[in-house]
Amino acid sequence: MAGSRPSSVSSQSSSQAFTSRLLLLLTLLPLTLAAFAFVLQWRGGLTDPVSRWSPDHHEFPGMEATTSSTSSSRTKDSGCTDLLGRSHYPSFPYYRNWKFDFGSDLKPKICITTSTSAGLDQTLPWIFYHKVIGVSSFFLFVEGKATSPNVSKVLETIPGVKVIYRTRELEEQQARSRIWNETWLASFFYKPCNYELFVKQSLNMEMAIVMAREAGMDWIIHLDTDELIHPAGAHEYSLRQLLSDVPGNVDMVIFPNYESSVERDDVKEPFSEVSLFKKNYDHLPKDVYFGNYKEATRGNPNYFLTYGNGKSAARIQDHLRPNGAHRWHNYMKTPNEIKLDEAAVLHYTYPKFSDLTSRRDRCGCKPTKDDVKRCFMLEFDRAAFIIASTATEEEMLHWYRERVVWTDKSLNIKLMRKGILTRIYAPMVIVQGLRESGVFSNVIAMSQTNLTEFLSSVENSDSSKAAKSGVISSRKIGQNGQSQVTARRVLQISNNASFPSAVPPESPPGHEDIQVEIC
């Protein structure tokens, strides 16, 4: 026994040493890993997940920053050092030489058409945001400020953008449209302001279908320049990815709209400054919607200030036609449509105080309750027109703060918890990244040379008279006989056919619908 005692003591001592080493290893391993992770993050190898998605951080899916050395090299090679003034900038999907120029390698091919009089401060962020998410072509029917050389010549230099001016030739061509002989849009004919715009948008959409077919597009969307597509629900932030997942038998995809909820009365750049939105009825449980209806309307006529029936994308196919600004239809069949559960159109509704007077100045109706019904389809637009036409600047600002601006933070938090309001940072981050990267300033600067050459050439051109009157002959629509033949082929059908009425802008369900839901 005595001889075995040293062996037992030695074994016990060895076991204790092993245990101590194991405890030491288990203690040092997490500390080493933590230190290694800290070094990587400090050197830029890892990104803090909390700060990655904050509104102050300009990295978003598809916007991974390049190294400063690569950035410096590109800046030097492009000769844009003074213009861009950046050695570090984010990259985007489909980015190519600052022009986002891409051809047939992206499928499906998506185009957007719009009718606009907006300036570059609104149209440039709108165009390039949609380029970032996969839109390849734009058909811009321009009027007012958008036709001025300082705006239109910039737009014309952007790859994928086609500018269509409202010339006499265009109006004569649209006057021959079959739409005037059909009933589905007839209730909007020969009325002022919003009704006139609605008809004009429909006629422009009809022409855009022909252009989209000739350009080989797969999908067409009608949007206003105060609206952005929010392609939530796809595995990447991409409208192209979202539409590529749509089954082949689907003809139309409906995007419910969300409405901006501005929190200040001094917003200057809505796409860069607004992140709070009110969700659509279609994306909310009915009990949540109707249970919070009164607080969400804040004394306004409806849940949304303006429309609530969304916008839509249509697959390019034979016999496609517009069905008002919000929908598409087909002369030969009822389209098979789906409504998306997550993706939406973000509508920046009256985001600037100046929107009150700018809308007033575009309409010549009398500011009376009876006359505004002739001019505007929605209650809030009527009320806004009257207040902008009759009130003082101070009274207008008070009304704007009370009806449009969401200044009650406790209410905002409550409705966010209920799911009525939501924060969406993606467009803000993308537009801010584009602006800070110098994309907008670069496009404007590059167009200046072209504008100077254009103005000097028109003086010696045979078409100088047309150019001075705002007619750009190279951009006219209807000159090409093949286009007109295509239009007739697409739209040819019996005059005796009966079609559903055009879908106007419609308000979301209101108080009168609550009893129906309960029953």
Backbone hydrogen bonds, N-H to C=O, Kabsch-Sander energy under -0.5 kcal/mol:
donor,donor_aa,acceptor,acceptor_aa,energy
5,R,1,M,-1.0
8,S,4,S,-2.0
9,V,5,R,-2.4
10,S,6,P,-2.5
11,S,7,S,-2.1
12,Q,8,S,-2.2
13,S,9,V,-2.4
14,S,10,S,-2.3
15,S,11,S,-2.1
16,Q,12,Q,-2.1
17,A,13,S,-2.0
18,F,14,S,-2.2
19,T,15,S,-2.2
20,S,16,Q,-2.3
21,R,17,A,-2.4
22,L,18,F,-2.5
23,L,19,T,-2.5
24,L,20,S,-2.3
25,L,21,R,-2.6
26,L,22,L,-2.6
27,T,23,L,-1.6
28,L,24,L,-2.6
29,L,25,L,-2.5
31,L,27,T,-0.9
32,T,28,L,-2.9
33,L,29,L,-2.5
34,A,30,P,-2.5
35,A,31,L,-2.3
36,F,32,T,-2.5
37,A,33,L,-2.5
38,F,34,A,-2.2
39,V,35,A,-2.2
40,L,36,F,-2.3
41,Q,37,A,-2.5
42,W,38,F,-2.6
43,R,39,V,-1.9
44,G,41,Q,-0.9
45,G,40,L,-3.6
46,L,40,L,-0.6
52,R,48,D,-2.3
53,W,49,P,-0.7
53,W,50,V,-0.5
54,S,51,S,-1.1
57,H,54,S,-1.6
58,H,56,D,-0.5
60,F,58,H,-0.5
63,M,60,F,-3.1
66,T,89,Y,-1.2
71,S,67,T,-2.4
72,S,68,S,-2.7
73,S,69,S,-2.2
74,R,70,T,-2.4
75,T,71,S,-2.5
76,K,72,S,-2.3
77,D,73,S,-2.5
78,S,74,R,-2.4
79,G,75,T,-0.8
79,G,76,K,-0.5
80,C,75,T,-1.2
84,L,80,C,-3.1
85,G,80,C,-0.6
85,G,81,T,-2.0
91,S,64,E,-1.1
95,Y,92,F,-1.6
99,K,96,R,-1.8
101,D,96,R,-0.9
102,F,100,F,-0.7
106,L,103,G,-0.8
110,I,108,P,-0.5
111,C,219,W,-2.1
112,I,137,S,-2.1
113,T,221,I,-2.7
114,T,139,F,-2.1
116,T,141,F,-2.4
122,Q,119,G,-1.3
123,T,119,G,-2.4
124,L,120,L,-1.9
126,W,122,Q,-1.5
127,I,123,T,-2.8
128,F,124,L,-2.5
129,Y,125,P,-2.2
130,H,126,W,-1.5
131,K,127,I,-1.8
132,V,128,F,-2.1
133,I,129,Y,-1.4
134,G,131,K,-1.4
135,V,130,H,-2.8
136,S,110,I,-2.2
137,S,110,I,-1.6
138,F,160,G,-2.8
139,F,112,I,-2.4
140,L,138,F,-0.6
140,L,162,K,-2.8
141,F,114,T,-2.8
141,F,139,F,-0.7
142,V,140,L,-0.8
142,V,164,I,-2.2
143,E,116,T,-1.8
145,K,117,S,-0.5
146,A,143,E,-1.5
147,T,144,G,-1.9
148,S,145,K,-1.4
151,V,148,S,-1.6
152,S,148,S,-3.1
153,K,149,P,-1.7
155,L,151,V,-2.1
156,E,152,S,-2.3
157,T,153,K,-0.7
157,T,154,V,-0.9
158,I,155,L,-1.3
161,V,158,I,-1.9
162,K,138,F,-3.0
162,K,160,G,-0.5
163,V,161,V,-0.5
164,I,140,L,-3.4
164,I,162,K,-0.5
165,Y,163,V,-0.5
166,R,142,V,-0.9
167,T,165,Y,-1.9
171,E,167,T,-2.2
172,E,168,R,-2.5
173,Q,169,E,-2.2
174,Q,170,L,-2.6
175,A,171,E,-1.9
176,R,172,E,-0.7
176,R,173,Q,-0.8
177,S,174,Q,-1.5
180,W,177,S,-1.1
181,N,178,R,-1.7
182,E,179,I,-1.6
186,A,183,T,-0.8
188,F,185,L,-2.0
189,F,186,A,-1.3
191,K,188,F,-0.7
194,N,375,C,-1.9
195,Y,192,P,-1.6
195,Y,375,C,-0.5
197,L,193,C,-2.4
198,F,194,N,-2.2
199,V,195,Y,-2.0
200,K,196,E,-2.3
201,Q,197,L,-2.8
202,S,198,F,-1.8
203,L,199,V,-2.3
204,N,200,K,-2.4
205,M,201,Q,-2.6
206,E,202,S,-2.0
207,M,203,L,-1.7
208,A,204,N,-2.4
209,I,205,M,-1.7
210,V,206,E,-1.0
211,M,207,M,-1.9
212,A,208,A,-2.7
213,R,209,I,-2.1
214,E,210,V,-2.1
215,A,211,M,-1.8
216,G,213,R,-1.2
217,M,212,A,-2.7
218,D,109,K,-2.8
219,W,109,K,-2.0
220,I,314,A,-2.3
221,I,111,C,-1.7
222,H,312,S,-0.9
223,L,113,T,-1.9
223,L,221,I,-0.6
227,E,224,D,-1.4
228,L,346,L,-2.0
230,H,344,A,-3.4
232,A,230,H,-2.1
234,A,231,P,-1.0
238,S,236,E,-2.4
239,L,133,I,-1.9
240,R,133,I,-1.5
242,L,238,S,-1.9
243,L,239,L,-2.6
244,S,240,R,-1.8
245,D,241,Q,-1.0
246,V,243,L,-1.1
250,V,247,P,-1.7
251,D,336,N,-2.8
252,M,336,N,-1.8
253,V,313,A,-2.8
254,I,338,I,-3.0
255,F,311,K,-3.2
258,Y,345,V,-2.8
259,E,278,K,-2.0
260,S,347,H,-2.7
261,S,276,L,-2.9
272,S,269,E,-1.4
273,E,269,E,-1.4
274,V,270,P,-2.3
275,S,273,E,-0.5
277,F,422,T,-2.6
278,K,259,E,-3.2
279,K,277,F,-0.5
279,K,420,I,-3.0
283,H,280,N,-1.7
284,L,281,Y,-1.6
289,Y,285,P,-2.4
290,F,286,K,-2.7
291,G,287,D,-1.6
292,N,288,V,-1.2
292,N,289,Y,-0.5
293,Y,290,F,-0.7
296,A,292,N,-2.2
297,T,293,Y,-1.8
298,R,294,K,-1.4
300,N,297,T,-1.8
308,G,506,E,-3.9
309,N,506,E,-0.5
311,K,255,F,-1.9
313,A,253,V,-2.7
314,A,220,I,-2.7
315,R,251,D,-2.8
316,I,218,D,-2.5
320,L,317,Q,-1.3
321,R,329,H,-2.6
323,N,324,G,-0.9
323,N,327,R,-2.5
326,H,503,V,-0.8
327,R,324,G,-0.6
329,H,321,R,-3.1
330,N,333,K,-0.5
331,Y,319,H,-2.7
337,E,335,P,-0.7
338,I,252,M,-2.0
340,L,254,I,-2.3
344,A,230,H,-2.0
345,V,256,P,-1.9
346,L,228,L,-3.5
346,L,344,A,-0.6
347,H,258,Y,-3.1
347,H,345,V,-0.8
348,Y,226,D,-2.8
348,Y,346,L,-0.7
349,T,347,H,-1.3
350,Y,348,Y,-0.6
355,D,352,K,-1.7
356,L,353,F,-1.5
358,S,354,S,-2.3
359,R,355,D,-1.8
360,R,356,L,-1.3
361,D,357,T,-2.4
362,R,358,S,-0.6
362,R,359,R,-0.6
363,C,360,R,-1.5
368,T,366,K,-2.0
372,V,368,T,-2.5
373,K,369,K,-0.5
373,K,370,D,-0.5
374,R,371,D,-1.3
375,C,371,D,-0.7
375,C,372,V,-0.5
376,F,372,V,-2.7
380,F,305,L,-0.5
382,R,378,L,-1.6
383,A,379,E,-2.4
384,A,380,F,-2.9
385,F,381,D,-2.0
386,I,382,R,-2.1
387,I,383,A,-2.3
388,A,384,A,-2.2
389,S,385,F,-1.3
390,T,386,I,-1.4
391,A,387,I,-2.0
396,M,392,T,-2.7
397,L,393,E,-2.2
398,H,394,E,-2.1
399,W,395,E,-2.4
400,Y,396,M,-2.7
401,R,397,L,-2.5
402,E,398,H,-2.0
403,R,399,W,-2.4
404,V,400,Y,-2.6
405,V,400,Y,-1.6
406,W,262,V,-3.4
407,T,405,V,-1.2
409,K,407,T,-1.2
412,N,408,D,-2.2
413,I,409,K,-2.6
414,K,410,S,-2.2
415,L,411,L,-2.7
416,M,412,N,-1.9
417,R,413,I,-2.2
418,K,414,K,-1.7
419,G,415,L,-0.8
420,I,415,L,-1.8
421,L,415,L,-1.4
422,T,277,F,-2.5
424,I,275,S,-2.7
429,V,425,Y,-2.7
430,I,426,A,-2.6
431,V,427,P,-2.8
432,Q,428,M,-2.4
433,G,429,V,-2.3
434,L,430,I,-2.5
435,R,431,V,-2.6
436,E,432,Q,-2.8
437,S,433,G,-1.6
438,G,435,R,-1.3
439,V,434,L,-2.0
442,N,438,G,-2.3
443,V,439,V,-2.1
444,I,440,F,-2.2
445,A,441,S,-2.4
446,M,442,N,-2.5
447,S,443,V,-1.4
448,Q,444,I,-0.9
448,Q,445,A,-0.7
449,T,445,A,-0.7
450,N,446,M,-0.8
451,L,447,S,-2.5
452,T,448,Q,-2.3
453,E,449,T,-2.2
454,F,450,N,-2.3
455,L,451,L,-2.7
456,S,452,T,-1.9
457,S,453,E,-1.7
458,V,454,F,-2.1
459,E,455,L,-0.6
460,N,457,S,-1.0
461,S,458,V,-0.7
464,S,461,S,-1.3
467,A,463,S,-2.4
468,K,464,S,-2.5
469,S,465,K,-1.1
470,G,467,A,-1.6
471,V,466,A,-2.8
472,I,470,G,-0.6
473,S,471,V,-0.8
475,R,472,I,-2.0
476,K,473,S,-1.1
481,G,479,Q,-0.6
483,S,480,N,-0.6
484,Q,480,N,-1.3
485,V,481,G,-2.0
486,T,482,Q,-2.4
487,A,483,S,-2.5
488,R,484,Q,-2.4
489,R,485,V,-2.3
490,V,486,T,-2.6
491,L,487,A,-2.3
492,Q,488,R,-1.4
497,A,494,S,-1.1
502,A,184,W,-3.4
503,V,323,N,-2.4
513,D,510,G,-1.6
514,I,510,G,-0.6
514,I,511,H,-1.4
515,Q,511,H,-0.7
516,V,512,E,-0.5
517,E,513,D,-2.3
518,I,514,I,-2.3
519,C,515,Q,-2.5
